[in-house]
Amino acid sequence: LFQAVVSTQSGHYGRDDWVVFKDSYLSAYTQDPKFFNNLPEAQRVCLEKYDCGGVTKERSGRYTLRKGLIVKKSPSAEVTYMNPYPRMYTPGFTRVYESYAGGYVSIPGLSYVYGSLIAAQNACLKENSCEAVTSEPLNSNRFTLRRMSHGKLMASPSDETTWKCNYKYYPGKYLGGYAKNGSVFAYTYLREALAACDKLTGCGGVTWEKKNNRYTTRAGKDPKASPSGEISWRKN
């Protein structure tokens, strides 16, 4: 049996959701980047990679990103931190199998085709006409930025999967009032703030504060003109 405890480590996303397994490891490294010198950075990148099941700390002290989802007994006193959202969840989006969103996002200077889910989602979060990302397994498994038809997804005849974006992008806007998880409302990364807002009752979205260079969870749902160049993502 493995000894598991709820992590109190200061990881970026799900700061109290990572489960720690002593004397254990996960199999197979992810693709680069996969080696880190500290846990918070390894956790942040793990949650932004589609193929990361968790972080294993090796005997040497380095933190490594792993693909595996099954914890195995380690002969070398390794420690594993399980990703709370493996494969199934990416902050800010809802995954819907066997579906597609009708119509590509066609904006001059913006590609609508990407080679990875995370790259496509990052682009979608910065374009207010993008409502979803659809994978196309019969088209080199590419990921495409999409608009939805009348706000709905359609059944896919070709095993496509869609990630519906749960936020709308508002450059030059802010949302009023902080939405706090205990006393926490400010985050270093957008995905970490979206993950918090996803789970936080009363969170209307996220505002990036240019002056403080931080992402903050907000209670307001009405984007207002910002005098200081803020950017907001309103929760749908």
Number of C-alpha atoms within 10 A of each C-alpha: 6 12 9 14 12 13 17 12 15 14 19 23 27 19 17 14 17 24 18 23 23 20 19 24 29 26 16 13 20 20 13 8 13 16 19 18 12 14 19 17 15 24 27 17 18 27 26 18 22 19 17 26 28 32 30 29 26 17 11 8 13 14 25 26 31 25 21 20 16 12 20 16 16 15 9 12 14 20 22 28 29 27 23 18 19 19 16 9 15 21 22 25 21 15 18 15 14 17 21 29 26 18 12 17 22 14 10 6 6 11 13 18 19 18 13 15 20 17 14 22 25 13 19 24 22 16 17 13 17 25 23 28 32 30 26 18 13 10 8 9 14 16 25 27 29 26 22 20 13 7 9 12 18 13 14 15 9 12 14 20 21 26 25 24 21 19 23 21 22 21 19 17 22 28 27 18 15 20 24 19 15 6 7 12 18 24 20 13 16 21 20 25 26 27 19 29 26 20 12 16 12 16 23 26 34 33 31 27 18 12 9 8 13 16 24 29 34 27 21 21 19 12 21 15 14 15 9 12 14 21 23 27 29 24 20 10
